[in-house]
């Protein structure tokens, strides 16, 4: 029989409607179950209802409402038993859940097996794995009633569920009955489990409670969106799973559960923020960013403001020539580097400022690790290499302030100041005025150039001549400094 002919059969229509309602109910309710870390309790309740099914059959015979009432009572008894043992007996919470639900489940299997041996048709596998193709009109009414009850309950008590889920202590101070909301959620969970029993069975109902909600949590962060996506995912899983089961002649319950898992795997790979592909892309971008910042640092340290050739950079960086080309082009496009000659590179003012901040962050973090964390200077380089790329400017400023604005790092290298200018310029001093070299220069390259001239932090000097060059007298030696460099040197004036 063709698919479209099958799907128009009354039993197929009933199965489709039942599956849809179960998917919506379990998807919406499952969001709260997962967020409250109650997934194992949902599994426990789905197994614990079997004694209620057996008891209802003994009392009322094969009656849908009887199965419903008995299952709900058994589910609530198991929930109360779990909560009581957790609060009064010294046993770990997950162990308590395992003890109670396996006990209830075993009792139910024994009871149903015993009833079946008396000649009564009560198939255990229909309860365990569902029989959606045998859904009756009475089952549809029951499932629809549970769906409406769950939707209305979540709509009416949304704020209470929200508060007690995320901040139970604050919710209690607001007058929200946290324990009552917990047991009310257990009641709705029992209803949902019973409604799904005919569709996917007690074993697979936990998949419909957990998987759509987990899918939604990968795709959204705000609870209203999570509820909406979980509901839609539950709906699509049920409908798609049932259709696939008809086309490929598979058991409907397992087909629905596997389809829900398929949607979860799609979200796990393709979710825009939390998906594996997005995480891989962000990790790759971060690695590229780190390598590019390493290039800026290498140019900054090696060139001291002068062009540096490509081969020198390749010798310092652990990258292939082809990868280096891919990394260098964006830096040139963003005007952090310029190429004054073929295969040579020089920092722009913006690139120099960014490189200066990287060196500053690295050396300040090294100082922090030694002075505040008590680490040895030989063990801090790799840690600082990692953190220099993730510390924000405000965080670096805070570390600088906490350390008292040190001039040197634990290895004796100068810590550059913020590349935002200086308080007093050497070029501003007049002949015969004296001063000292400031320990914090506008950029590390200034400190390097001073070192090359034989000047270090705190060295005293006297101005002997000004003009195109500034001539300093330092310990009876005369040091010639170009005027352009003197404009960038920070000094402390003493006379």
C-alpha positions, -999 to +999 in steps of 0.1 A: +000+000+000+013+035-009+023+058+019-004+083+012-030+056+013-016+043+046-015+077+062-052+083+054-063+052+073-082+060+106-056+042+127-027+061+111-045+094+116-051+086+153-014+076+156-003+108+140-025+130+163-013+111+194+023+114+184+020+151+178+003+157+212+029+136+230+058+155+213+044+188+223+037+178+259+070+161+265+090+188+247+075+217+268+076+198+301+111+184+294+126+219+293+119+222+331+130+186+338+164+191+321+170+226+336+162+212+371+186+183+366+157+159+370+163+138+339+170+107+360+138+113+380+119+114+347+134+081+338+125+068+372+088+079+369+085+064+335+095+030+348+078+032+382+043+034+367+041-003+358+028-014+392+000+011+388-009-004+354-010-039+369-031-028+399-055-009+377-060-040+355-067-062+385-093-038+398-109-023+367-098-046+338-086-033+305-096+003+310-077+034+296-088+057+324-080+029+349-045+026+335-041+064+337-053+066+373-031+037+385-001+050+366-004+085+381-008+070+416+023+048+411+043+077+397+034+100+426+042+073+452+076+067+436+083+105+436+073+108+473+094+077+481+124+092+463+121+126+481+115+110+515+145+088+513+167+116+500+158+137+530+158+111+557+182+083+548+219+088+543+221+077+506+233+096+476+205+112+455+211+094+423+214+060+441+180+066+458+164+072+424+180+040+410+168+020+440+132+032+439+126+031+402+142-004+397+121-017+426+089-003+412+097-013+377+106-049+388+074-052+407+054-040+377+071-065+353+065-093+377+028-084+381+021-079+344+039-112+336+019-130+362-014-115+348-004-126+312+002-162+323-035-164+335-046-162+299-054-125+298-040-105+269-018-078+286+013-075+264+043-062+284+061-049+254+033-026+245+038-008+278+076-009+275+080+002+239+045+016+230+019+007+204+010+040+187-006+021+159-032+008+184-043+042+197-080+044+204-103+074+205-103+072+243-064+074+242-066+105+221-090+122+245-067+113+274-035+125+257-052+157+245-064+164+280-029+159+294-014+182+268-039+210+275-034+205+313+004+208+309+003+239+286-022+257+309-002+248+340+031+261+325+013+293+313-004+300+346+025+292+369+053+302+345+068+328+369+068+304+398+084+276+377+110+300+364+120+313+398+120+280+415+140+265+387+168+290+386+168+306+421+149+284+445+162+302+476+152+336+463+119+321+451+112+309+487+119+344+501+094+358+475+067+335+490+067+310+462+060+274+475+091+258+461+084+223+474+048+225+462+060+235+427+083+206+427+055+181+435+032+198+410+059+193+384+061+156+394+023+154+389+026+169+354+055+146+347+034+116+358+006+127+335+030+131+306+046+097+311+012+080+311+001+099+280+033+089+262+031+053+273+009+042+244+030+062+219+067+055+228+064+033+259+078+037+294+113+030+284+116+055+255+094+083+270+125+096+287+140+103+253+110+125+244+114+143+277+151+149+276+162+150+239+140+179+225+147+200+256+185+194+253+183+203+216+165+235+225+191+244+251+218+242+224+199+267+203+186+292+228+194+307+262+162+325+272+136+302+287+106+313+265+127+305+234+138+272+249+102+262+256+092+271+221+121+253+204+117+222+226+080+221+218+086+224+180+114+198+182+092+174+201+064+179+175+088+174+146+104+143+162+071+126+167+057+133+133+089+126+114+096+094+135+061+081+129+063+088+091+097+071+089+083+041+108+055+037+083+077+041+052+105+018+064+083-005+085+101+002+118+087+001+153+071+036+159+084+042+194+121+036+187+118+054+154+104+085+172+132+084+198+159+080+171+145+109+151+146+131+182+183+121+187+189+130+150+176+165+156+198+168+187+229+157+167+221+183+141+219+210+167+251+197+184+270+202+152+253+232+137+240+254+166+252+289+159+268+294+193+272+261+210+275+238+181+307+219+174+312+236+140+308+270+156+332+261+184+357+248+158+354+280+138+358+302+169+388+282+180+404+285+146+398+322+145+413+325+180+444+306+169+447+328+139+443+359+161+471+346+184+494+339+155+488+374+140+494+390+174+526+370+177+537+385+143+530+420+156+551+413+187+579+399+167+580+429+144+578+452+174+606+435+193+629+429+163+627+461+143+625+488+170+604+508+145+625+499+114+614+475+086+620+438+092+624+413+064+602+383+058+629+356+065+637+371+099+601+368+109+598+332+096+629+323+116+612+336+148+577+322+141+567+286+140+546+289+108+551+278+072+556+303+044+522+297+030+505+301+064+526+332+071+512+347+038+476+340+049+483+356+083+502+387+071+477+398+045+448+406+070+473+426+092+482+447+061+445+451+052+436+463+087+465+487+085+484+472+114+514+465+092+527+481+061+552+468+035+576+497+026+596+473+003+589+438-011+591+411+016+597+436+044+573+448+070+569+477+095+543+485+121+519+513+116+511+536+146+480+515+152+499+483+150+526+496+173+501+505+199+485+471+197+519+453+199+529+475+228+497+465+247+505+428+241+541+432+255+527+452+284+501+425+292+526+397+290+552+413+313+526+426+338+511+391+340+545+376+345+550+401+374+516+392+388+523+355+388+556+360+406+546+386+432+510+377+438+509+339+430+543+330+442+554+313+410+590+310+400+602+332+372+613+302+352+578+288+351+557+318+340+565+325+304+540+300+288+513+311+312+518+347+303+519+338+266+484+324+269+469+352+290+484+381+270+459+373+242+428+372+264+433+399+290+414+431+282+430+466+285+410+474+316+422+441+332+458+449+324+454+483+338+440+468+370+469+444+373+493+473+367+477+494+395+477+464+419+514+458+413+522+495+419+532+502+383+565+482+382+592+492+357+607+458+351+593+423+348+607+393+368+633+387+340+645+423+341+628+434+309+611+468+308+574+469+312+561+495+287+535+520+298+503+526+280+509+538+244+489+569+249+516+595+253+538+607+281+537+633+309+570+651+301+590+649+269+628+650+268+626+673+238+608+699+260+638+703+283+662+732+278+700+734+279+715+729+314+682+714+327+685+680+344+663+650+348+661+612+350+648+587+325+613+577+335+609+540+344+577+538+323+580+548+287+551+552+262+561+520+244+586+492+249+603+501+216+613+534+233+629+515+262+648+493+237+661+523+219+672+539+251+690+507+261+708+507+227+720+542+236+732+531+270+703+547+290+681+528+315+653+537+339+664+562+366+696+573+348+703+610+356+713+634+328+719+670+320+710+687+287+741+701+269+728+709+235+694+710+217+684+713+180+683+685+154+699+663+181+696+664+219+730+659+236+729+645+271+756+643+296+754+611+315+782+602+340+807+623+320+796+606+287+778+625+260+749+607+243+734+620+211+696+615+207+677+624+175+651+651+181+623+628+168+632+602+194+635+628+221+599+638+215+588+603+226+610+598+256+594+603+290+616+619+317+612+632+352+625+668+354+648+675+384+659+711+378 
